[in-house]
Amino acid sequence: MTSVAKRNMLKLMLVLCVVSSIMASSLNLVEKPKTWWTKRVYSTHFYTTGRLSEREIKYAGEAGFKSVFGVTNHTTAGYIGDEPVPTTDEIKQIATELAGLDFDIFPPEITTYKSMKAIEYFRTAVNDLPKPMLVYCTGSYTSTGTVLLYFLYMTQNEPSFEPKIYTDEFFQIGRAMGHDFDMEEDLIELVSEITGEPPIELRTEPNNEVEYYYLYWHAKFVSSDWFVAGQIRKSHILAALDGGYKAIVNNRRGVTSPPYETPSQEEVTLLNIKDDTGTYEEGGRQSPKRLLETRIDPDKPNEYISPDSEINFEDRNPGEFGDEIGYNEANEQEAMQASTLPYLHMPFTTSQLRADLFYSYVDELEALSRHGPVIVHCRTGYRGALVALLAEGYFNCRDSDWAMTQAGLMGYHYVEGSHEHKVLQDVLDSGKCLGAGKSDIPRQL
């Protein structure tokens, strides 16, 4: 079998494993509005993130996570953009006392995740902690490495373990998530020690060229030009700027939609309130009556919202551009313009996205990408991923098979033969791509 054939076979195996793991469980937390920022690592049991905020810990508990594991011990408070983030001790308190999550962390004597001692400790923690499990660090790099090293170790030592990965998959999954593990010599040596396979060649040029991407670790990697996010918080705009992102595309609907200016606000995420109950249903999702009826846990203490809250749920969320009805795109547009980030509003529902709609925005998308890395966002990243995959594929001649593989590794379940798959085929398999695009560096998975 030729090297190209082997690579194609590996890609097919990855697609099948990713899709089957999602189908085996209805719980895919990447596609939930409150936990879109998590990175699903090859399984619906393990998700990774960077440093967590208080809100994100609470969102994780509400969405269905059962436990949190810390790879990095943060002894001082910090910020992500303008949002304060707690210390590890505070994260543990919020997780266990407010969010109902089990918690564990590497002990002080484990100073690096790149060691057999760390792998063995994590293995024990995995056995003890309930799933799904949220593994965090500072920028999602070491947490992802920790989970993949665990998969690698278990593949070699437990014949019945699933999902199995080997050396090629370890580094391929890392690259697909924007993590250049193959640029770390000691990590390459550890992988070789675990698998008994020869060390791979050390990469000298990054696959992810956005050097400070970890400062806004929430964005998901498609290529060095295109990233994906769910709803960006107002306090995180500065983090996106500091991370090196240069433009924003928003796929969420506006306050009204043409041709009749029909009210079309999407829901805004609210603490202790269920999602997907309908913005305008039964007098409005944010009416006092509906809010009381759609609480996730009616018995939550008021302190869950804030120390001085008089209610145990959130009725507004201006931090995610919410008003008294729901998400307000005009508020986001104003904030993005104030930040100097170029901004494009490209609204659609998933069923509305067709090849002709994408082509109608091609010139604007290309113009934005010339500023530098672009984040395409919607509510959960699902629509944004479609646009980012179409843009990367169209501008750099990638086909729908690549897009489906990348979508799966990002945690988005685009089923073969689905509307999403057809749109990817209509654009990326049409022979109409623009060639090599802006980059001279081939970006292989």
N, C-alpha and C positions, 0 to 999 in steps of 0.2 A: 504494500500500500504506500503511495506517495505521501510526502509530508503534507501536501495540500489536502489530500483525501483524509488523512488522519485528523487534520485540524477541523475539517468539515464534520467528520464523524463526532469529534469531541463537542462541537457546537450543538449538534443534534441531540447528543446525550444530555447536555446541559439543559436544553429546552424541555426535553421530556421529563427530566428530574424536577425542574422548577415547576412546571405545570402540574405534574402529578402531586407534588407536595402541597400546592395550593388547593387542588381539588379534594385532597384528602381531608381538608379542614375548611369549614366555612368561615373561620376566623382569620382574616387577613388584615392585620392592623394597619398596614401601610395605606390601605384604601379608606380608612376611617377619618372623618374630619378632625377629630381630636388628636390623632396620632400619625398623621401623614408624614411627620418629620422623622419617624423611626426608619431604620434601614433593615429590611428583612434579609437575613443571612441564610439563604439556601434552605430555609425551613420556616414553618409557621410557628415554631416554638422559640426561636431566637431572633432578637432584634437589637440593633446597636444604635447608639447616639453619641453626641458630644455631651458637654456639661449641661446639666438640667436646671431649668428654672422651677420655681415653686408651682407655677401654673402647669407646666409640662408634667410634673410628677402627679398632680391631681388629674390631669387629662388622661394620663396612662392608666390610673386606677379606674376611672370611669369607662374607658374604652375596653377594658378586659384584661389588662396585664395582671399578673399574680405576684411577680417578684421583680426586684431590682438588684443588680450586681455592679459594684464599682470597681473599675480597673485602676482608677487614679484617685488618690486621696487629696482632696482640696481642703487645705487647712485655713485658708482665708477666703472671704467673700470676693466676688468679682462681678463682671458685667459681660453681657452679650449685647453689643450695641448700647442702648440706653437702659436695658433691662437688668436689674440686679439678679445675680445667681447665688444661691446659698452655698455654704460650706458642706463638706461631706457629713458632718455630724447633724447639720440642719436638714440635709436631704434625707438622712435616715429617720429623723423625727417626723418629717412631713410624710414620708412614705409609709411608715408603720402606724402612726397615730391618726393621720388624717385621711390618707388614701387607701388604707387597708392592704398594703403591700408588704411582703416579706423582703428582707434586706440582708445583703452580705457584701463584703469587700475584701480584696487582697490584704493580708496582714502586713504590718510594717516591714517584716523581714523579706518580703517579696518585693524587690525594687524594680523588676522588669517583667513584662509579660513574656519576654523571649527566653524562657527557661523551662526546663522540665518540672521544676518545683511549682512554677505558676500554673502550668498545664494540669498537674496532678491536683492542685488545690481547686482549680476551676472545675475539674471533673467531679470532685466530691461535692462542690456547691451545686452543680447541675443535678446531681442525684438527690440532693436535699431540698432544693427550692422548687416551688410549684411553677408550672408553665401556663402561659407564655412568659418569657423572661426578658427583661430589658437590661442590656449591658451597656454601661456608659463609661466614657473617659473624658477627655477635654475636647477633642475635635472629631471623634468617631473613628479615628485611624487605629489606635491601639485596642479599642473595644472590638472592632471588626477582626483585627489580627488575632485576638484572644479566642474568639469563637471559631474562626477557621482553623487555628492550631488544635483546638479541641476536636473538631471534626476529623482532622488529619490523624491525630493520635488515636481516636476511637476506631477509625477505619483500619488501622494497623493492629489494634489490640482486642477488638470485639468483633468477631465474624458476623454477628447478626445486626451490627449497628447500621443505621440509615439516618441521613443520606451519606453515602461514602464519597470522599474526595481524595484525590492523589495530588502529586506535585503540580502537574499542569493546571488542574482545576483551582488549586489554592491561589496561584498567582493570577490566573485568568479572572476569577471572581473578584480578586482584589483590584485588578486593573479596571474591570467593568464598573466598579464602585468608586473609581477615582483615586484608589490607594496604590501607590507604586511600591509594593512590598519587594519587588524584584530589584530595587535599588539599594537594599540593605543587605550587606554581605553576611552579617551575623544571623539574620533571619533566614537567608538562603541556606546557610550551614545547618541551622536548627531543623529546617524542613527536611534536608537531606538525612540528618541524624534520625529523625522520626520515621521516615519512609524507607530508608536504605537505598534510595535512588540517588544517582549522581546529582551534584549541585547544578542548578541551572546557571546560565551565563548571567553575570551581573549587568543590569541595564544601566546605561550612563545618561540617557535622556529621558525625561519624565513623560509618561503617557498623559498625565494631567498637568497641564502647563500653568494652571492657576495656583501660584505659589502659596497664597494665604487663604485658600478655600476653606480651611478649617475654622476661620474666624466667623464664617456663617456656615457651619457644618450641616445645617438643615437642608440645604440644596442638594439634590441628587444629580450625579454625574451622568451625562450622555456623551459629551466630548469636551474638549477644552473650550469650545465655543458655546455649547448649549448645556444648560442645567435646568432642573425641574424643582418646583416647590408647590406646596399647598398654600394656604393663606399666609402671606407674610405679615408679621406683626409690625405695627408702626414703630415700636421700639427697636426693631431689628433692621431697619433701613440702614442705619449707620454701620451695623455689622456687615451687611451686604457690600456696602461701599468699601469698608476696610478690608474685606475679603478679596477685593479685586474685581467684583462684578460691575459691569458697565451699563447695563440696560435691563429693563423689565418689560415683559409681555404679560398681560392679564387677560385670561380667558373667561372670567366670571361675567355674568350678565349685569347690565346696568340697572338703574332705578326703574327705567321703562324700556320697552323693546319696540322697534318699528314693526309694521308700518303704522300701527294705531296707538303708539305710546302706551301699550299695555303694561300695567305694573308688573315688574319682573324681578324684584329683589330676591336674592338667594338668602338662605338662612345664615345667621352669624352664630359662631360657636359660643355656648354659654355654660359656665360651671354648674354642675348638678342638674342640667336640663338635657333631655334626650334630643338627639339629632334626627333629621329627616321626618319631621312631623308636619311640615308644610308651612311656609311663611304666612300665607293668607287664610289658612283653614280655620273655621270655627271662630271667627272674630279676630284672628291674628295670633301667631305663635307667641308673641311677647305680651299679650294681654294678661292681666293678673290671673284670670281664671285658667287660661291655658298653661301658664307657667306652673301654677300649683299642681295641675293635673299631669304634667309631663316631667316632674322631678324624677331623677334617677333613684335617689334615696331620700324619701320624705323625712327620715330620722337623722339626717346629717345635722350636726350642730351649726349654729350661725357662724361660729368662728372659722368654719371651713372656708367661707368666702373671704373674710377679713376679720381682724380682731374686734372691730366696732360695727360689723354688719348686723342689721336688724332682721335679716331673712337668711335662709339657708340655701339660696340659689342666686344665680346672676340674672338680672333682667335687662342689662345692657352690656355691650362689650366694645367700647370705643377704641380699645387697643387693637382690634381687628377690623376697624372701620365700620362698626355697627352703629345703627341709630335705633329709634324706637320701634322700627319695623323689622329690620334685618341688616344684611350687609349692604353698605352704600358705596358703590364704586366711585362716585364723585369725591367722597372723602379720601379715598386712597389716591386718586389721581392728583388731588391737591397736595397731599403729603409727598408723593413721588416728585412732583414738579418742584416743590420747595427744596428737595434734596439734590436737585440738578441731575438726577438719574433720568436719561431718556426713557420714555414710557409709551407703550402702545397698548390701547384697549382693543382686543380682538375677541369679542364675546361670541359664545356659541354653546349650545348643549351638545353632548356627545353625538346624538343622533343627527344633528345639523351639520356636522363636519363632513364635507365631501372634498374631493380633489379640487373642484372648481373654487371652493371657498379658500382652501389653502393657497392655490395659485393667485387668488386676488390679493393676498397679503405678501406674496413673495418679495416684491421690491422693498416693502417696509421692513420685513424681517432681515433681508440682506443688509439694508442700510444700518439697522440696529447692530448687527453682528460685527460691523466694521469698527464700532466703538470698542469692542472687546467682548468678553464672556457675557452671555445673556441668560437671565433666569426667566423661564416661562412658568407662570403659576396660575392655578385655579383654586378651588376650595380644598381638594385633597391631593392634587398633582396628577390625577388620572387624565384629565383633558390636556393639561400642560405637557405631560409626557408624550402624548400623541403629536402635538405640534413640534416639540423639540426633536423627536425622532424623525418626523417628516423633514424638518429643516436640515438637520445634520445629514440625513440620507440624500436629500435633494441637492444640497450644495456640495457634497463630497462623494456622490455616486455609491451609496450603500443600498443594498436591496432589502426587501421586506423580511427575509429570513434573519438578517442581522438585527433589524428593528424588533422583531418578535423575541429574539434571544435577549437583547438588551432590556426590553420591557420586563421580561420575566425575572432577570437578575436584579432589576430595580424594584420588583415586588408588584408589578401591575399585571393583572390577569387578563390579557387579550387572547380570547379563545380563537383557535384556528377556524376560519369560516365566519367569524363574527363581523359585525359592521366595522369595528376597529381594524381588524385584519384586512378587510377589503379596502379600506382607505389607504392603508400602508402599501398594499399591492398596487392600487390604482396610480399612486404617485411614484413609488420607489422602483417599481418593476416596469415602468412605462418607457424607459429609455430616454427620458427628458431631463436627466440630471445636468447640473451646471459644471461638471468636471471636478477638478481637484479643489475647487473653492479657494479659501484663503490660506490653507495650511499645506506645507510641504512635507510634514511629518506624517507618515501613515499611522493611523490609529487602529490597530488590530485589537480585538478582544484578547 
